[in-house]
Amino acid sequence: HYMPEEDLQKYPYKVLQFGSLSRIPKELRKFVLPEYLGHSVDQVLCFANFPVSAELKAALDEMVRITFAYNEEDAVQNCAALKELVEQQRLCRYYFEKIDFKSE
């Protein structure tokens, strides 16, 4: 999904989109801008309408790394994996909430 930078700035609240397209199926590549393809797992794409702090970016990078480290069975059977994911999500949220936002 692509949203032009100028549209992202129209939101009256903080918006953050992040993820990795390193494992996108070939059938879906036609829907992705070429400059966003070919990133490695540790190169998280991040789009926001506010300045993303280094600590938030690092936490998001780690969230994606953790997500790729586990498989679907871990979501049901691996309590340690779920705990790690939830704790990282909370850390991301903490850093997200620390950033001031002023709508224009």
Salt bridges, closest charged atoms under 4 A:
ASP7 OD1 - LYS10 NZ 3.26
GLU55 OE2 - LYS98 NZ 2.96
ASP61 OD1 - LYS57 NZ 2.72
GLU62 OE2 - ARG65 NH2 2.65
GLU87 OE2 - LYS83 NZ 3.71
GLU97 OE2 - ARG93 NE 2.73
